[in-house]
């Protein structure tokens, strides 16, 4: 797992004096530095994007940092990167959820109690497959289908969408939900 502290990125790229993400240009600078760090990684990585020490996050910065980062890695990413967002406060969540819904994106957020939640624009099938994988741990599609009372081909179609969206990872013949294995 690769850990990226958003507050440290902010202080290193924009200003060491504050920890608020409140302008579009600040958000763009932070995202570009995160993308630079990700470009230096090799192989498949799960990246914890940590907002624990970020004070304010306005809508424009949520769009720049979160939505545009996800869009860059959605479907055909430059590197095999997956994301788990941690340290997201209720005030951060308002801005993040708004931009996710507006752009049709989704992500996994880990709350203070360690529980992972799928937020954003997801349909019922995507949510049920992701949640089943979280409960099971790693499993082949057939096991997920059995748990959900559906066919493996229906689960595979949903898993394909979840994998393209970087919410589920294929590990050989099994699947794992991002955030699902602690």
C-alpha positions in Angstrom: 0.0 0.0 0.0 1.2 3.5 -0.9 0.2 6.3 1.5 -0.3 9.9 0.2 -0.9 12.5 2.9 -2.8 15.3 1.0 -1.9 17.9 3.7 1.8 17.1 3.2 1.4 17.4 -0.6 -0.4 20.7 -0.1 2.3 22.1 2.1 5.0 20.9 -0.2 3.5 22.2 -3.4 1.6 25.3 -2.5 2.2 26.6 1.0 3.6 25.2 4.2 1.5 27.6 6.2 -2.0 26.2 5.8 -3.9 22.9 5.3 -7.0 24.1 3.6 -8.0 23.2 0.0 -10.0 26.2 -1.1 -9.1 27.2 -4.6 -9.2 25.4 -8.0 -5.5 26.3 -8.7 -4.5 24.9 -5.3 -6.4 21.7 -6.0 -4.9 21.3 -9.4 -1.4 21.7 -8.0 -2.1 19.1 -5.3 -3.6 16.6 -7.9 -0.6 17.1 -10.3 1.8 16.3 -7.5 -0.2 13.2 -6.5 -0.2 12.1 -10.2 3.6 12.7 -10.3 4.0 10.4 -7.2 1.8 7.8 -8.7 3.7 7.8 -12.0 6.9 6.8 -10.1 5.3 3.6 -8.8 5.6 0.3 -10.5 3.2 -2.6 -10.6 -0.3 -2.7 -9.1 -0.8 -0.4 -6.1 -3.5 0.4 -3.6 -3.0 4.1 -2.7 -4.4 5.6 0.5 -5.3 9.2 -0.2 -5.3 10.6 3.3 -7.3 13.8 4.1 -6.8 13.5 7.9 -4.9 16.7 8.2 -6.8 18.7 5.6 -9.0 21.4 7.2 -11.4 22.8 4.6 -12.2 21.2 1.3 -14.3 23.3 -1.0 -16.2 22.0 -4.1 -13.7 23.3 -6.6 -10.8 21.5 -4.8 -12.9 18.3 -4.4 -13.4 18.4 -8.2 -9.7 19.1 -8.9 -8.2 16.7 -6.4 -10.7 13.9 -6.2 -12.9 13.8 -9.3 -10.1 14.6 -11.8 -7.8 12.1 -10.1 -10.4 9.4 -10.4 -11.2 10.4 -14.0 -7.5 10.0 -15.0 -7.4 6.5 -13.5 -10.9 5.4 -14.6 -11.2 2.7 -17.3 -7.7 3.0 -18.9 -5.2 4.3 -16.2 -1.6 5.3 -16.9 -0.5 3.0 -14.1 -2.3 0.1 -12.3 -3.5 2.3 -9.3 -6.4 1.8 -7.0 -7.6 4.3 -4.4 -8.9 4.2 -0.8 -9.7 7.6 0.6 -9.1 8.0 4.4 -9.5 10.7 6.9 -12.5 12.2 5.1 -14.5 14.3 7.5 -18.3 15.0 7.2 -17.5 18.4 5.7 -15.1 16.9 3.2 -17.8 14.3 2.4 -20.3 16.9 1.4 -18.1 18.4 -1.3 -16.7 15.0 -2.5 -20.1 13.4 -2.8 -21.4 16.3 -4.8 -18.6 16.1 -7.4 -18.8 12.3 -7.6 -22.5 12.5 -8.3 -22.1 15.3 -10.8 -19.4 13.5 -12.7 -20.8 9.9 -12.4 -17.9 8.7 -10.3 -17.5 6.5 -7.2 -14.8 5.8 -4.7 -14.2 3.9 -1.5 -13.8 5.9 1.7 -12.6 4.4 5.0 -14.2 6.0 8.0 -12.5 6.6 11.4 -13.8 3.2 12.7 -12.0 1.4 9.8 -15.2 0.6 7.9 -15.1 1.1 4.2 -18.0 2.6 2.3 -18.7 2.9 -1.4 -19.9 6.4 -2.2 -20.9 8.3 -5.3 -22.7 7.2 -8.4 -23.2 3.4 -8.2 -26.1 1.3 -9.1 -27.7 -1.3 -6.9 -25.9 -4.2 -8.6 -22.5 -2.6 -8.3 -23.2 -1.9 -4.6 -24.4 -5.4 -3.8 -21.4 -7.0 -5.6 -19.0 -4.7 -3.8 -20.6 -5.3 -0.4 -20.7 -9.1 -0.9 -17.0 -9.0 -1.7 -16.3 -7.0 1.4 -18.1 -9.6 3.5 -16.5 -12.6 1.8 -13.0 -11.2 1.4 -11.4 -12.5 -1.7 -13.6 -14.8 -3.9 -14.2 -15.9 -7.4 -17.2 -14.5 -9.2 -19.1 -17.7 -8.9 -19.0 -17.5 -5.1 -20.2 -13.9 -5.2 -23.0 -15.0 -7.5 -24.0 -17.8 -5.2 -24.1 -15.4 -2.2 -26.3 -13.0 -4.1 -28.5 -15.7 -5.6 -27.7 -14.7 -9.2 -25.6 -16.1 -12.1 -21.8 -15.9 -12.4 -22.2 -14.2 -15.8 -24.4 -11.4 -14.3 -21.8 -10.9 -11.5 -19.0 -10.9 -14.1 -20.7 -8.1 -16.0 -21.0 -6.0 -12.9 -17.4 -6.9 -11.8 -16.1 -5.7 -15.2 -17.7 -2.3 -14.5 -16.3 -2.2 -10.9 -12.8 -3.1 -12.1 -12.9 -0.4 -14.8 -13.9 2.1 -12.1 -11.0 0.8 -9.9 -13.4 -0.3 -7.1 -12.7 -4.0 -7.4 -9.4 -5.7 -8.2 -8.8 -9.0 -10.0 -6.1 -11.1 -8.5 -5.7 -14.1 -10.8 -9.0 -16.0 -10.4 -10.4 -14.1 -7.4 -11.8 -10.7 -6.8 -11.2 -8.3 -4.0 -13.1 -5.1 -3.1 -11.0 -2.1 -2.5 -11.3 -1.4 1.2 -12.8 -4.7 1.8 -9.8 -6.5 3.3 -8.4 -5.0 6.5 
